[in-house]
């Protein structure tokens, strides 16, 4: 599928801001390719809206969100995320009507109002078909409220926007677990600088490339701040990060190789048998003979020990 990542951070003036990263992989049941276009959807200038999933499901959801936002313009990130959620539900109902209920001469509303008059067998059959029409669409909405500039982050998967403000980061797509583990490992919070957020997003995206369906040919990076709105970083900036990433990885590899040699020496030392300490060995196997006379005063002769 893909990986899309967003993180809340602080800009150069210590104001709330957003940084995001994504690949360009497009996957279908038959093929995968990486077109020269980012996976950001322009719902609002103050937001990054990343998408992952089936093209048809995403297109239907986002067209609905555009229509809702034209009807009820939103200045808050939560309202934009809710419009995406409402559009998700609306498109899912449309798919259920067209793919399932139309076969039975029903609409979505009619099915709910007439379900008490339908046979249990028919209801079971319809519900089973409905479960097979779940949308394959995920949307990540990250941006700034226009009134106070506060930063917010939402993940939309089932029509209900899930706030990720507390964590300060989130990802969608098949690369999600790897990308989010990277942020957790570094104990990332929403109060980190934009420089660190940008670096972490880039490293998380590169780490997620171990997942077969995450694209590795290109990385798109974005920021949202009060001064510039939504802005995509240049290819030159991405190239600079790529060079820095390779330097860091090469340095890590050399440090790991050095540590591995030290561990190998430790293991070899543990595997080599050592002669037991003489005094400890004797003391563990025998006890002094109480009947033996003590050594003479000033003598260097140890007390006689039983064999």
N, C-alpha and C positions, 0 to 999 in steps of 0.2 A: 504494500500500500504506500506508505510514506512516513515522514516524520515532520511535524511542525512544533515549534517550541516558542514560548513567550515567557518573559520574566519582568517583574516589577523591580525598579531600581531608583537611584537618585542621580539626577543629571549633574552637570558641572557647577550649577548654582545651588545644589542640594535640594532640588525640587523633584517631586515624583515624575517618573518617566517610565517608558516601556522599551524593551528590546526584544526582537524576535528573530528566529532563524527557521529556514525550511529547505528541504531538497526540492527537486522538480519532477520526481518520478510519477508517472501516470501508469496505473496498472489496470488491466482488464483480464477476464478469464483466459484470453488468448495471447496477450502480449504485454510487454512493458517498454516504456520509452521515456526519455527526458527531454521535453520540448524547451525551447529557449523562452520560457515565460515563468514568472513566479507564481506561487500558490496563494497569493493574497487576493482577497476579493474587496473591491472598493465600495463598501457600504457606507463608510463615513470617513472624513478626513482625519478625525481625531482617534481613529481605531486601526488596529491591525486585525483583519478577519482572515484567519487561516482555515483551509478546508482539507478534509481527508475522507476518502470513501469512494463509492460508486459515482461515476460522472452524472448519470441521470438523476440519481437521488439528490446529489448536491445541487445540480442545476435547478431542480424543482423547488428545493428548500430556499435557495438564495433568491430566486425570482419572486417567491412569495414574500421574503423578507424585504426586498426592495419595494414591493408594492405597499406593504404595511408601513414602511418608513416614509413613503411619499404621503400616505394618508395621515400619519401621526409622526411628524418629525421629532427626533429624539436628540436630546443634548447630554443624556447620561448613558454611560456604558451599559448599565443594567437594563435600560430601556431598549438599547440596540440588541443586547443578548436576548431579551424577552421577545423581541420581534422575530429573531431567528428561531427561537423555541416555538412560537406560535405558528410560524411558517412551516416548521418541521411537522407539527401536528396536523396542520391543514393539508400538506402534501401527502402525509401518510394516510389520512382519511380518503383523499382523492385516489390514491393507489389501491386502497382496500375496496372502494366502490368499483373501480374499473377492472381490477384483476379478480375479485372474488364475488362481491355482492351482485354485480350485474348479471352473473350466470343464473342467479335465483330471482331476478326481477326486483331486486331490493336496492334501496339507497342506504347510506350510512344511518341516517335518521330513522328510516323505516325499520331497519333491522333492530334498532334499540327499542322502538316503540311497539313493535309487533313480536318481539322475541317470546313473549308469554304464550303466543298462539301457535308457535312453531313446535314441531316434534323434537324431543331430546336428541334423536339421531341426527336430524338435520342441523340442529344448533351445534352439535359436536363436530360435524363435518365442516360447517362454516367457520367455526372458531379455529379449527385445525388449519384451514386454508389461510385465515387471517394471520396466524402466527408465522406462516411462511412468507409473509409480505413485509417483514420488518425492514425498515430502511437501513442501508449501509452508508451512513453519513455522520461525520463528526465535524464540529465547527469550534474554533478557538477564537474568542473575542477578547481583545486586550486593548485598552486605551485610557484616555483621560476624560473625566467629566468636564464639560465646557464651563460650568459655573465656578468651581473652586480648583480645578486642575488636579483633583485626586485621581490616583491610578487604580484601575480595577482589571480583573482577569476572570473570564468565565469560560467554562467548557460546556458545550451543548451536545448531548448525545441522544436523549430521548424526548426532547421537547421541553425539558425543564433545565434552565440554565443553572449550572453548579458553580458557585463562587470559589475561586482558588486564591482569594486575596490573602488569606492567612499564611499559606505556604509561600506565596510570592512567585511561584513558577508553575508551569503546567505544560504538558505535551499531548499530542494526539497522533494517531497513526500506529502502525505496527512497531515503529521504533520508540514508542512512548516509554516502555519500562526501562530501556537502556538509558534514554535521555534523562528521565527523572531520577534514576539511580545516581547519575553523575552529579546532579544538583544536591541530592541528599548526602552523598559522600563528602562534598565540600561544605556542608552545613550552610547552604545559601539562604539568605533572608532578603526581604524586600528593601532592606536598608543598605544593601551593598551599592557601590558606585556603578555608574554606567559602564565604565571601562571593564570592571570585573564581570558585570552582567553580559556584556558583549563577548568577552572571552569565554565565559562559561557556556553561553548559548552555542558558540561556534564549536567548542570542544565536545559538548553534548551531542550536537548533530554529527560530528565526525565519529564519535563513539558509536552512535546508532547505525552507522553504515555497516556494521557487522550483520545486521538484519538484511536478508536477501532482497526484500522489496523496498529498501531505502536507497535512494539514488546517491551515488558518490561522485558524479561528474561535476556537479555544481552545487553551490550553497548561496542562498539569498539571505541577506541580513537587513533588518529594518529597525528603525527607532521611531518613537512617538514622544515628543516633548512639547511644552507650551510655546516655545519660540518658533519651531519649524513645523509643527504638526506631524504628519506621517512622512517619513523620509527613508528612501532605500540607500544603503551604503553602496559606494562605487565598487566596481570590479577591482580597482587598485587596492582598496581597503581589504577586500576579501583575500586578494593575493598576499598582502602583508600578513594577515592572520594565518594563512596557510603556511607561509615560510616560518613564522614563529611556532606554529604547531609542530612542524617537522623537526625544528631544532629542539623543542622540549621533548618530543618523543624519542629522538636520538639520544639526548642526555639521560632520559629515564632508562632507556635500554642499557646504556653503559653502566649506570648505577646499579641496575638490577643484576647485570652480569657480575659485577664486583661482589655484591651481596651473596649471589648464588655460589661463587667460589668460596666465600667465607663459610657458608652453610655446609658446603661439601667437605671442607676441612673439619668442621665440627662433627659431621657425621662419621668421617674417617677416624677421628680421635675417639669417638664413642664406640666404634666397632673394634678398636684395638684393645685386647685384654691387658690389664695392668696388674703387676704383682701386688697382692694385698699388703697393707702396712704391717710390718712384723709385730709391733707391739699390740696393734689392734687384733691381729690374727691370733696371737698367743692368748691375749686376754679373753677372746671370744671362745676359745676352745678349752681352756683350763683355768684352774683356780689355785692360788698358793696353798702349799702343804702346811697346815697349821702345826704339824709336829716337827718341822724343820727348825733348827735354831736360827735366831736372827743373825744377821751379819755383825761382825765385830765392829765396834765403834771406829769410825774413820776408814773403814775398808771400802774399796771400790767394788767389791764382789756383790752382785745382786742376790737377793734372797733365793734360796733353792726352790724350784718349782716342780711340781709333780709332772711326770711325763704323760 
